[in-house]
């Protein structure tokens, strides 16, 4: 939403941040809440194999789907910097969607062919392999829906239309929860039911997304695809920015997959317990990401117009809200430890392991908060190469060495290295913020 008012009537930075952030907070929270529902339903089945299989295959699936999350992030930053140029913005949507469909075709073919190799690299126990492979194959059929929805959501955030992403997320996850109950509980399809529910709901989300951008699509078709392709950023420019984001996201997903794979060494109960704690961590992460999404849109606008004061004001405002949210999340996690874990699973071995590692979860929101926010700032400014190097350094210089040094602590050592990795992300991006973003504000577009 762009405000066309006089300076005296213009809304404050706080008002603009909240107007963009609250729909994204609700939308983002629906994602891990869906994960919690999946985990809770599977965690109450008689055998922990189903939950463990889903945890492993979901981590692998993240490389295939979330690894291409740059389609959302790169589209947001570019769309935000084209806020006052609708023809260019429409062309951006066309090019990003074409890129998404091309990648989806690759995912479908490569994923089906290489799934067994991938599950082997994840240290998947033989008892879990058939379940994990079946779950993975079902989810691969929704690749076009997932990647096109990434593009649409990114474009809408950059256009400062954050209520549509909320509707898309609520619809997708609401349908998923209902289908989880139907397929897992009523039809007793266990982990396959969870996969089928997710695939169907992802196509429902795409349908809502296409309706949300129908005006841009109609205008593009009216002008002709070849004519529209001439507008907006060059495809090479879009690819260059997205390559940095892809490498950055792949490194992030490696950190999660590595965490899951190393947890599997300690047994399927540890895998299940870690999966529960990570899902709880994502609740706070996705909540704070609402302010990061607001930063993406507003930073992109300010950066493209060369308004250094607005850029600094948005960054400071989002930082205050993000820190308050992190502290609140840590407090709620601490107060709700017992009831939350009882709700998530009634398998005693899993609950015992989760309880013994819960302290790591409590401190995670505060450690991670700066990195979540600064990701949004750097995406809005399209400083994606800095994000890439920050992530790679955090993995190679901090995460893996700390894990090696703390292997004697077993699963506690794994959590220690994961916390150190997230702290390194926060500190490295903070050091790069002033020289690469604040002091490099672009001149106004002509």
C-alpha positions as CSV (number, residue, x, y, z in Angstrom):
1,X,0.0,0.0,0.0
2,X,1.6,3.3,-1.1
3,X,0.6,6.4,0.7
4,X,-0.1,9.4,-1.5
5,X,-0.5,12.1,1.2
6,X,1.1,15.4,2.1
7,X,4.1,15.3,4.4
8,X,1.9,16.5,7.3
9,X,-0.6,13.7,6.7
10,X,2.0,11.0,5.9
11,X,1.9,8.0,8.3
12,X,4.7,7.4,10.6
13,X,7.3,4.8,9.9
14,X,5.9,2.7,12.8
15,X,2.4,2.8,11.2
16,X,3.7,1.7,7.8
17,X,5.8,-1.1,9.3
18,X,2.8,-2.4,11.2
19,X,0.4,-2.1,8.2
20,X,2.8,-4.4,6.3
21,X,4.0,-6.6,9.1
22,X,0.8,-7.8,10.8
23,X,-0.6,-9.7,7.8
24,X,2.8,-11.3,7.2
25,X,3.2,-12.2,10.9
26,X,-0.2,-14.1,10.8
27,X,0.7,-15.6,7.4
28,X,4.1,-16.7,8.6
29,X,2.8,-18.1,11.9
30,X,0.4,-20.3,10.0
31,X,3.4,-22.1,8.4
32,X,5.0,-23.6,11.5
33,X,1.6,-24.0,13.1
34,X,0.8,-26.3,10.3
35,X,4.1,-28.1,11.0
36,X,3.1,-28.4,14.6
37,X,-0.2,-29.9,13.6
38,X,1.5,-32.4,11.3
39,X,4.0,-33.2,14.1
40,X,1.3,-33.5,16.8
41,X,-0.9,-35.8,14.7
42,X,2.0,-38.0,13.6
43,X,3.5,-37.8,17.1
44,X,0.4,-39.4,18.6
45,X,0.4,-42.4,16.3
46,X,1.4,-45.6,17.9
47,X,4.8,-45.8,16.2
48,X,7.4,-42.9,16.0
49,X,8.6,-44.2,12.6
50,X,6.0,-42.0,10.8
51,X,7.1,-38.8,12.5
52,X,10.8,-39.6,12.1
53,X,10.3,-40.5,8.4
54,X,8.5,-37.2,7.7
55,X,11.2,-35.2,9.6
56,X,14.0,-36.7,7.5
57,X,12.2,-36.4,4.1
58,X,11.0,-32.9,4.9
59,X,14.6,-31.9,5.5
60,X,15.6,-33.3,2.1
61,X,12.6,-31.7,0.5
62,X,13.7,-28.4,1.8
63,X,16.7,-28.5,-0.6
64,X,14.3,-29.1,-3.5
65,X,11.7,-26.5,-2.5
66,X,13.0,-24.1,0.0
67,X,16.3,-24.1,-1.7
68,X,14.6,-22.2,-4.5
69,X,13.1,-19.7,-2.0
70,X,15.2,-17.1,-3.8
71,X,12.3,-16.9,-6.2
72,X,10.3,-15.3,-3.4
73,X,13.1,-13.2,-1.9
74,X,14.6,-12.0,-5.2
75,X,11.2,-11.1,-6.6
76,X,10.4,-9.1,-3.4
77,X,13.5,-6.9,-3.6
78,X,13.1,-6.3,-7.3
79,X,9.4,-5.6,-7.1
80,X,9.9,-3.2,-4.2
81,X,12.4,-1.2,-6.2
82,X,9.8,-1.0,-9.1
83,X,7.0,0.2,-7.0
84,X,6.2,3.3,-9.1
85,X,6.8,1.4,-12.5
86,X,3.8,-1.0,-13.0
87,X,4.8,-2.2,-16.5
88,X,8.3,-3.1,-15.3
89,X,6.8,-4.8,-12.2
90,X,4.4,-6.8,-14.4
91,X,7.2,-7.9,-16.6
92,X,9.2,-9.0,-13.5
93,X,6.3,-11.2,-12.5
94,X,6.2,-12.8,-15.9
95,X,10.0,-13.5,-16.0
96,X,10.1,-14.8,-12.4
97,X,7.2,-17.1,-13.0
98,X,8.8,-18.5,-16.2
99,X,12.0,-19.1,-14.2
100,X,10.0,-20.8,-11.4
101,X,8.2,-23.2,-13.8
102,X,11.5,-24.1,-15.5
103,X,13.0,-25.0,-12.1
104,X,9.9,-26.9,-11.1
105,X,10.3,-29.2,-14.1
106,X,13.9,-29.9,-13.1
107,X,12.9,-30.6,-9.5
108,X,10.3,-33.1,-10.6
109,X,12.6,-35.1,-12.8
110,X,15.7,-34.9,-10.6
111,X,13.9,-35.4,-7.4
112,X,12.2,-38.6,-8.5
113,X,15.5,-40.0,-9.9
114,X,17.7,-39.0,-7.0
115,X,15.5,-39.4,-4.0
116,X,17.0,-42.7,-2.8
117,X,20.5,-41.2,-3.0
118,X,19.4,-38.1,-1.1
119,X,17.8,-40.2,1.7
120,X,21.0,-42.2,2.0
121,X,23.0,-39.0,2.5
122,X,20.6,-38.2,5.3
123,X,21.6,-41.3,7.2
124,X,18.0,-42.6,6.9
125,X,17.7,-45.9,8.8
126,X,16.5,-48.9,6.8
127,X,13.3,-49.1,8.8
128,X,12.4,-45.5,7.7
129,X,13.5,-45.6,4.1
130,X,10.2,-46.8,2.4
131,X,8.1,-44.4,4.4
132,X,10.4,-41.4,3.7
133,X,10.7,-42.2,0.0
134,X,7.0,-42.5,-0.5
135,X,6.4,-39.2,1.3
136,X,9.0,-37.5,-0.8
137,X,7.6,-38.7,-4.1
138,X,4.1,-37.6,-3.3
139,X,5.3,-34.1,-2.4
140,X,7.3,-33.7,-5.6
141,X,4.1,-33.5,-7.6
142,X,3.4,-30.0,-6.2
143,X,6.6,-28.5,-7.4
144,X,5.0,-26.1,-10.0
145,X,2.5,-24.9,-7.4
146,X,5.1,-24.3,-4.7
147,X,7.5,-22.3,-6.9
148,X,4.9,-20.2,-8.7
149,X,3.4,-19.3,-5.3
150,X,6.8,-18.2,-4.1
151,X,7.0,-15.8,-7.1
152,X,3.5,-14.5,-6.6
153,X,4.0,-13.9,-2.8
154,X,7.3,-12.2,-3.3
155,X,5.8,-9.9,-6.0
156,X,2.9,-9.0,-3.7
157,X,5.1,-8.2,-0.8
158,X,7.3,-5.9,-2.9
159,X,4.1,-4.2,-4.1
160,X,3.3,-3.6,-0.4
161,X,0.1,-5.8,-0.7
162,X,0.8,-8.1,2.3
163,X,-2.9,-9.1,2.9
164,X,-3.0,-11.3,-0.1
165,X,0.0,-13.4,1.2
166,X,-2.0,-13.8,4.4
167,X,-5.0,-15.1,2.5
168,X,-2.9,-17.5,0.5
169,X,-1.1,-18.8,3.6
170,X,-4.3,-19.2,5.6
171,X,-6.1,-21.0,2.8
172,X,-3.2,-23.3,2.0
173,X,-2.5,-24.3,5.6
174,X,-6.2,-24.4,6.6
175,X,-6.9,-26.9,3.8
176,X,-3.8,-28.8,4.8
177,X,-4.9,-29.2,8.4
178,X,-8.3,-30.4,7.4
179,X,-6.9,-32.9,5.0
180,X,-4.3,-34.0,7.6
181,X,-7.2,-35.0,9.9
182,X,-9.0,-36.7,7.0
183,X,-6.1,-38.6,5.5
184,X,-4.1,-39.4,8.7
185,X,-6.8,-40.0,11.3
186,X,-9.9,-41.0,9.4
187,X,-8.4,-42.8,6.4
188,X,-5.3,-44.0,8.4
189,X,-2.8,-43.1,5.7
190,X,-0.1,-42.1,8.2
191,X,2.9,-40.3,6.6
192,X,1.5,-40.7,3.0
193,X,-1.6,-38.9,4.1
194,X,0.5,-36.0,5.4
195,X,2.2,-35.8,2.0
196,X,-1.0,-35.9,0.0
197,X,-2.6,-33.3,2.2
198,X,0.3,-30.9,1.6
199,X,0.4,-31.5,-2.1
200,X,-3.3,-30.8,-2.6
201,X,-3.3,-27.7,-0.3
202,X,-0.3,-26.2,-2.2
203,X,-2.3,-26.2,-5.5
204,X,-5.2,-24.5,-3.6
205,X,-2.7,-21.8,-2.5
206,X,-1.6,-21.3,-6.1
207,X,-5.2,-20.8,-7.2
208,X,-5.6,-18.0,-4.7
209,X,-2.3,-16.5,-5.7
210,X,-3.3,-16.3,-9.4
211,X,-6.5,-14.6,-8.5
212,X,-4.6,-12.0,-6.4
213,X,-2.4,-11.1,-9.4
214,X,-5.1,-11.4,-12.0
215,X,-4.9,-7.7,-13.0
216,X,-1.1,-7.9,-13.7
217,X,-1.6,-11.2,-15.6
218,X,-4.5,-9.8,-17.7
219,X,-2.5,-6.6,-18.5
220,X,0.5,-8.7,-19.5
221,X,-1.6,-10.9,-21.8
222,X,-3.3,-7.9,-23.3
223,X,0.0,-6.3,-24.3
224,X,1.4,-9.6,-25.5
225,X,4.0,-11.7,-23.8
226,X,6.8,-10.8,-26.2
227,X,6.1,-7.0,-25.7
228,X,5.9,-7.4,-21.9
229,X,9.1,-9.3,-21.8
230,X,11.0,-6.2,-22.9
231,X,10.1,-4.4,-19.7
232,X,11.5,-4.8,-16.2
233,X,14.9,-6.1,-15.1
234,X,16.9,-8.1,-17.7
235,X,16.7,-11.9,-17.1
236,X,20.5,-11.9,-16.6
237,X,20.1,-9.4,-13.8
238,X,17.4,-11.4,-12.2
239,X,19.4,-14.6,-12.5
240,X,22.6,-12.9,-11.0
241,X,20.7,-11.7,-7.9
242,X,19.0,-15.1,-7.5
243,X,22.2,-17.1,-7.8
244,X,23.6,-15.4,-4.7
245,X,20.3,-16.1,-2.9
246,X,20.3,-19.7,-4.1
247,X,23.8,-20.3,-2.7
248,X,22.9,-18.6,0.6
249,X,19.6,-20.6,0.9
250,X,21.4,-23.8,0.0
251,X,23.9,-23.2,2.8
252,X,21.1,-22.5,5.3
253,X,19.2,-25.6,4.3
254,X,22.4,-27.6,4.5
255,X,22.7,-26.5,8.1
256,X,19.2,-27.8,8.9
257,X,19.7,-31.0,7.0
258,X,23.0,-31.6,8.6
259,X,21.4,-31.0,12.0
260,X,18.7,-33.6,11.2
261,X,21.2,-36.1,9.7
262,X,23.5,-35.9,12.7
263,X,20.6,-36.2,15.1
264,X,19.7,-39.5,13.3
265,X,23.0,-40.9,14.5
266,X,21.6,-40.9,18.1
267,X,18.4,-42.8,17.1
268,X,14.9,-42.2,15.8
269,X,13.6,-40.9,19.2
270,X,16.3,-38.1,19.0
271,X,15.3,-37.3,15.4
272,X,11.7,-37.0,16.5
273,X,12.6,-34.8,19.6
274,X,14.8,-32.5,17.5
275,X,12.0,-32.2,14.9
276,X,9.6,-31.1,17.6
277,X,12.0,-28.5,19.0
278,X,12.8,-27.1,15.5
279,X,9.1,-26.8,14.8
280,X,8.7,-24.8,18.0
281,X,11.7,-22.6,17.0
282,X,10.1,-21.9,13.6
283,X,7.0,-20.5,15.4
284,X,9.1,-17.6,16.8
285,X,11.2,-17.4,13.6
286,X,8.2,-16.9,11.3
287,X,6.6,-14.4,13.7
288,X,9.7,-12.2,13.6
289,X,10.0,-12.6,9.9
290,X,6.8,-10.5,9.6
291,X,9.0,-7.4,10.4
292,X,11.7,-8.7,8.0
293,X,9.1,-8.8,5.2
294,X,8.0,-5.2,6.0
295,X,11.6,-4.2,5.9
296,X,12.0,-5.8,2.5
297,X,9.2,-3.7,1.0
298,X,10.0,-0.4,2.7
299,X,13.8,-0.7,2.4
300,X,13.5,-1.5,-1.3
301,X,11.4,1.6,-1.9
302,X,13.7,3.8,0.2
303,X,16.8,2.4,-1.4
304,X,15.6,2.9,-5.0
305,X,14.6,6.5,-4.2
306,X,17.9,7.3,-2.5
307,X,16.3,8.2,0.8
308,X,18.9,7.3,3.4
309,X,17.0,8.8,6.3
310,X,13.9,6.6,5.5
311,X,16.1,3.6,5.2
312,X,17.7,4.1,8.6
313,X,14.3,4.9,10.2
314,X,12.7,1.7,8.8
315,X,15.7,-0.4,9.9
316,X,15.6,1.0,13.5
317,X,11.8,0.6,13.8
318,X,11.8,-3.0,12.5
319,X,14.7,-3.8,14.8
320,X,12.8,-2.6,17.9
321,X,9.7,-4.7,17.1
322,X,11.8,-7.7,16.1
323,X,13.7,-7.7,19.5
324,X,10.5,-7.3,21.5
325,X,9.0,-10.2,19.6
326,X,12.1,-12.4,20.3
327,X,12.0,-11.6,24.0
328,X,8.3,-12.4,24.1
329,X,8.8,-15.7,22.3
330,X,11.6,-16.8,24.6
331,X,9.4,-16.0,27.6
332,X,6.4,-17.9,26.2
333,X,8.5,-20.9,25.4
334,X,10.0,-21.0,28.9
335,X,6.5,-20.7,30.6
336,X,4.9,-23.2,28.3
337,X,7.5,-26.0,28.3
338,X,5.5,-28.8,30.0
339,X,2.1,-28.3,28.4
340,X,3.7,-27.7,24.9
341,X,5.7,-30.9,24.9
342,X,2.7,-32.9,26.2
343,X,0.6,-31.5,23.4
344,X,3.3,-32.4,20.8
345,X,3.8,-36.0,21.7
346,X,2.8,-38.7,24.2
347,X,5.8,-41.0,23.3
348,X,7.7,-40.9,26.5
349,X,11.2,-41.4,25.1
350,X,10.7,-38.5,22.6
351,X,9.3,-36.3,25.3
352,X,12.2,-37.0,27.7
353,X,14.8,-36.1,25.1
354,X,12.9,-32.9,24.1
355,X,12.7,-31.8,27.7
356,X,16.4,-32.3,28.3
357,X,17.3,-30.1,25.3
358,X,14.6,-27.5,25.8
359,X,17.0,-24.8,27.2
360,X,18.6,-24.5,23.8
361,X,15.2,-23.7,22.3
362,X,14.5,-20.9,24.8
363,X,17.5,-18.9,23.9
364,X,17.2,-19.3,20.1
365,X,14.7,-16.5,19.3
366,X,17.1,-13.8,20.8
367,X,20.1,-15.3,19.1
368,X,18.4,-15.5,15.7
369,X,16.4,-12.2,15.7
370,X,19.1,-9.9,14.1
371,X,19.7,-12.3,11.3
372,X,16.0,-12.6,10.4
373,X,15.6,-8.8,10.3
374,X,18.9,-8.1,8.4
375,X,18.0,-10.7,5.8
376,X,15.0,-8.5,5.1
377,X,17.1,-5.3,4.9
378,X,19.6,-6.9,2.5
379,X,16.9,-8.4,0.3
380,X,15.2,-5.0,0.0
381,X,18.4,-3.3,-1.0
382,X,19.3,-6.3,-3.3
383,X,22.6,-6.8,-1.6
384,X,22.4,-10.5,-2.1
385,X,26.0,-11.3,-2.5
386,X,26.8,-10.1,1.0
387,X,24.0,-12.5,2.3
388,X,25.7,-15.3,0.4
389,X,29.2,-14.8,1.9
390,X,27.8,-14.2,5.4
391,X,26.0,-17.5,5.3
392,X,28.9,-19.5,3.8
393,X,31.3,-18.1,6.4
394,X,28.9,-18.9,9.3
395,X,28.6,-22.5,8.1
396,X,32.2,-23.2,7.2
397,X,34.0,-21.2,9.9
398,X,31.6,-21.5,12.9
399,X,29.0,-24.2,12.5
400,X,31.1,-27.2,11.4
401,X,34.2,-26.5,13.5
402,X,32.1,-26.0,16.7
403,X,30.2,-29.3,15.9
404,X,33.5,-31.1,15.5
405,X,34.9,-29.7,18.8
406,X,31.7,-30.6,20.7
407,X,30.9,-34.1,19.3
408,X,31.6,-35.5,22.8
409,X,28.5,-33.7,24.0
410,X,26.4,-35.7,21.5
411,X,23.0,-34.0,20.8
412,X,23.8,-31.1,23.2
413,X,26.9,-30.5,21.1
414,X,24.8,-30.5,18.0
415,X,22.5,-27.8,19.5
416,X,25.5,-25.8,20.7
417,X,26.9,-25.7,17.1
418,X,23.5,-24.7,15.7
419,X,23.2,-21.8,18.2
420,X,26.8,-20.7,17.4
421,X,25.9,-20.8,13.7
422,X,22.9,-18.6,14.1
423,X,24.8,-16.1,16.3
424,X,27.5,-15.9,13.6
425,X,24.8,-15.0,11.0
426,X,23.5,-12.2,13.1
427,X,26.9,-10.7,13.9
428,X,28.3,-10.9,10.4
429,X,25.2,-9.2,8.8
430,X,25.2,-6.5,11.5
431,X,28.8,-5.7,10.6
432,X,28.0,-5.4,6.9
433,X,24.8,-3.3,7.3
434,X,26.3,0.2,7.5
435,X,29.0,-0.1,4.7
436,X,26.9,-2.0,2.2
437,X,23.4,-0.8,2.8
438,X,23.2,2.5,4.8
439,X,26.2,4.1,3.1
440,X,25.4,2.7,-0.4
441,X,21.9,4.1,-0.8
442,X,21.2,4.3,-4.5
443,X,20.5,7.6,-6.2
444,X,16.9,8.3,-7.1
445,X,15.8,6.4,-10.3
446,X,15.4,8.6,-13.4
